[in-house]
Amino acid sequence: MNAHTERFTLTGAAGLIEALRDRPAGTPRGVAVIAHPHPLFGGTMDNKVVQTLARAFVQTGWEVVRFNFRGVGASQGEHDAGRGEAQDMLEVVRQVAPTGAVALAGFSFGAFVTTHVLQALWDEGRVEKVVLVGTAASRFDPAPVPAAAHDRTLVLHGEADDTVPLQSVMDWARPQTLPVTVVPAGGHFFHGQLPLLKGLVARHLTATHL
């Protein structure tokens, strides 16, 4: 993402996990871990939306770790329909942020995985911010967001998303009374709207909790 991006490896249940780290100026607020879109459809940690999320987190003072799910890039193992991928993300969090504040973010399939990781970590009391973009609610079963996490969670979706219809995300959010921020005319990959996406995320990350 920039000249200071550090490439490193972690160890997961399926073997090595390839990762990238970016640090902000000054002392980080905590560590943000970002999950990428569907591995079987070209999703990697270098995805443009994932990079945009990383920039927003770095800009607002977070250390950021992106990683490739099992079977992607140099990460070992095979695609596991979300189960193993949630294990991967949890392992990344445990290793890069064993203590202190944590933020979780994901795009598309990665947002679906992030919901399950949030459920697993929430009771530890360390998750400060959550960002879910293009949550893959039409093809997968995202976990509900804990009620106490709603004010820390930003759910962003494009109005014209033809990969994950907005209606499917609304159907997931409605029983939880979980707000969804809709980007007018936005597609799944937010072509031409990445600066807007970054701005919305940065605004959420700098907002104080209710």
C-alpha positions in Angstrom: 0.0 0.0 0.0 2.9 2.3 0.7 6.7 2.2 1.0 6.5 1.3 4.6 4.2 -1.7 4.2 5.7 -4.8 6.0 5.2 -8.3 4.6 5.3 -11.1 7.1 3.9 -14.5 7.9 1.8 -16.0 10.7 0.9 -19.5 11.6 -2.7 -20.8 11.3 -4.5 -24.1 11.6 -3.9 -24.8 7.9 -0.3 -23.6 7.8 1.4 -20.3 7.1 -0.7 -17.1 6.7 0.6 -14.4 4.4 0.0 -10.9 5.8 0.8 -7.2 5.4 1.2 -4.6 8.1 0.9 -0.8 7.9 1.6 1.5 10.9 0.3 5.0 11.5 2.3 8.0 12.6 2.6 8.1 16.3 1.4 5.5 18.9 -1.4 3.3 17.4 -4.9 3.4 18.9 -4.8 -0.4 18.5 -4.6 -3.1 15.8 -7.2 -3.4 13.0 -7.5 -6.7 11.2 -9.1 -6.6 7.7 -10.6 -9.6 5.9 -10.7 -9.8 2.0 -13.5 -10.9 -0.3 -14.2 -14.4 -1.6 -11.1 -16.4 -2.3 -12.6 -18.4 -5.2 -13.6 -15.3 -7.0 -10.2 -13.5 -7.0 -10.4 -12.0 -3.5 -7.1 -11.2 -1.9 -5.7 -8.8 0.7 -4.7 -6.5 -2.2 -8.4 -5.9 -3.2 -9.1 -2.2 -3.8 -11.8 -2.0 -1.2 -9.6 -3.7 1.4 -6.8 -1.3 0.6 -9.2 1.6 1.0 -10.3 0.3 4.4 -6.7 0.0 5.4 -6.0 3.6 4.4 -8.9 4.8 6.5 -7.7 2.9 9.5 -4.1 4.1 9.2 -5.3 7.7 8.7 -7.2 7.5 11.9 -4.4 6.1 14.0 -4.7 2.3 13.8 -2.0 -0.2 13.0 -3.5 -2.3 10.2 -3.0 -6.0 9.3 -4.4 -7.4 6.1 -3.9 -11.1 5.4 -4.7 -13.7 2.8 -7.1 -16.5 3.7 -6.0 -20.1 3.4 -5.3 -21.1 -0.1 -4.8 -17.5 -1.3 -1.4 -16.2 -2.4 1.3 -17.6 -0.1 -1.2 -18.7 2.6 -1.3 -22.5 2.9 -4.4 -24.7 3.0 -7.6 -24.9 1.1 -10.8 -22.8 1.0 -13.2 -23.8 3.7 -16.5 -21.9 3.0 -16.0 -19.5 5.9 -15.4 -21.9 8.8 -11.6 -22.2 8.4 -11.4 -18.6 7.3 -12.9 -17.5 10.6 -10.2 -19.6 12.4 -7.6 -17.9 10.2 -8.8 -14.4 11.2 -9.0 -15.3 14.9 -5.4 -16.7 14.7 -4.3 -13.4 13.1 -5.9 -11.4 15.8 -4.4 -13.5 18.6 -1.0 -13.2 17.2 -0.8 -9.6 16.1 -2.9 -8.2 18.9 -2.7 -10.6 21.9 -3.6 -7.6 24.2 -5.0 -4.1 23.8 -7.7 -2.5 21.6 -8.8 -4.3 18.4 -10.8 -3.3 15.3 -12.3 -5.7 12.9 -13.2 -5.1 9.3 -14.2 -7.1 6.2 -15.4 -6.7 2.7 -18.0 -9.1 1.1 -17.1 -12.7 2.1 -14.6 -11.1 4.5 -17.5 -9.1 6.2 -19.4 -12.4 6.6 -16.3 -14.0 8.2 -15.8 -10.9 10.4 -19.3 -11.2 11.9 -18.4 -14.6 13.3 -15.0 -13.4 14.6 -16.7 -10.5 16.3 -19.0 -12.9 18.1 -16.0 -15.0 19.2 -14.1 -12.0 20.5 -16.8 -9.7 21.8 -16.9 -11.0 25.4 -13.2 -10.2 25.8 -14.1 -6.5 25.8 -11.3 -5.4 23.4 -13.2 -4.7 20.1 -13.4 -1.0 19.7 -14.6 -0.6 16.1 -16.2 -2.8 13.4 -16.6 -2.1 9.7 -18.7 -4.4 7.4 -18.7 -3.5 3.7 -20.8 -5.3 1.1 -21.7 -8.0 3.7 -22.3 -11.3 1.8 -25.7 -12.0 3.3 -27.2 -13.5 0.2 -24.9 -16.4 -0.1 -23.7 -16.9 3.5 -25.1 -16.7 7.0 -23.5 -13.7 8.8 -23.7 -13.9 12.6 -25.8 -11.3 14.3 -23.9 -8.3 15.7 -24.0 -8.2 19.5 -26.5 -5.5 20.6 -23.8 -3.8 22.7 -21.6 -3.6 19.6 -24.1 -1.7 17.4 -22.8 1.8 18.1 -19.3 0.6 17.3 -20.3 -1.1 14.0 -20.6 0.5 10.6 -22.5 -1.5 8.0 -22.0 -0.1 4.5 -23.7 -1.3 1.4 -24.1 0.0 -2.2 -27.7 0.7 -3.3 -27.0 -0.9 -6.7 -25.0 -3.9 -5.5 -25.7 -6.7 -8.0 -23.4 -9.2 -6.3 -25.0 -9.0 -2.8 -28.5 -7.4 -3.2 -29.1 -4.6 -0.6 -32.4 -6.4 0.3 -30.5 -9.4 1.7 -28.4 -7.2 4.0 -31.6 -5.4 5.1 -33.2 -8.8 5.8 -30.2 -9.7 8.0 -30.1 -6.4 9.8 -33.8 -5.9 10.4 -34.3 -8.4 13.2 -31.3 -6.9 15.0 -32.5 -3.3 14.4 -28.9 -2.8 13.1 -28.5 0.4 11.1 -27.2 0.1 7.5 -25.6 3.0 5.7 -26.5 2.9 2.0 -24.3 4.5 -0.7 -26.6 5.8 -3.4 -26.0 4.1 -6.8 -23.1 2.2 -5.2 -22.0 -1.1 -6.7 -20.4 -4.0 -4.9 -16.9 -2.8 -5.6 -17.7 1.0 -5.2 -16.1 1.9 -8.5 -15.7 5.6 -8.6 -16.8 5.9 -5.0 -13.8 4.7 -3.1 -12.9 8.2 -1.7 -16.5 8.4 -0.4 -16.2 5.0 1.1 -12.9 5.9 2.8 -14.5 9.1 4.2 -17.5 7.3 5.6 -15.2 4.8 7.3 -12.9 7.4 8.7 -15.8 9.4 10.1 -17.0 6.2 11.9 -13.6 5.5 13.2 -13.2 9.0 14.7 -16.7 9.0 16.3 -17.0 8.5 20.0 -19.3 5.7 21.3 -22.7 6.7 22.6 
